[in-house]
Amino acid sequence: MTFLLRDYHGHTYELTNPQEAGRRFDEQIEAIMPHGGCGQTLTIGTADQPALRIDIDIDIDRAALRWLPDGTYPSTSPPTLPSPSTSHPIPAWVEIPADLARVTAATARAAVIEYATTGQRPTNLDWRHEQHSSS
């Protein structure tokens, strides 16, 4: 099965193998967006159903992951951040609370590659339903 990576502009990229998933992820998170930063929202899944959402800001090396089929987040301890991680989906800014930006870019990348390989929720994280505080 081929999975798709979608950026917040709506561009879609086929992930034909794990290497392509890593390459496309790197390409997207390093791109300078129209808002002047690297903040990005990505989804990965099938043509009709995204499964993994990543809100990432490589300038602060933090990402918020969400497994969309059941609404879970990684349960790792939230890092201490000076401000929320942000992304800029069109049409307006969306702030991602710092308590959800729990993983590094490298961990998010590993989750993307694992999903593209298995089609299952990544096992490199402990996923849980939980409340988060607003920042």
KAJOLIN-V341791 format. One record per helix or strand of 3 or more residues. SS is the DSSP state (H for helix, E for strand). FROM is the first residue (numbers start at 1). TO is the last residue. If there is no record, write none. Layout:
SS_FROM_TO ; SS_FROM_TO
This chain:
E_3_7 ; E_12_15 ; H_18_30 ; E_40_45 ; E_50_57 ; E_62_67 ; E_72_74 ; E_85_87 ; E_94_96 ; H_98_100 ; H_105_118
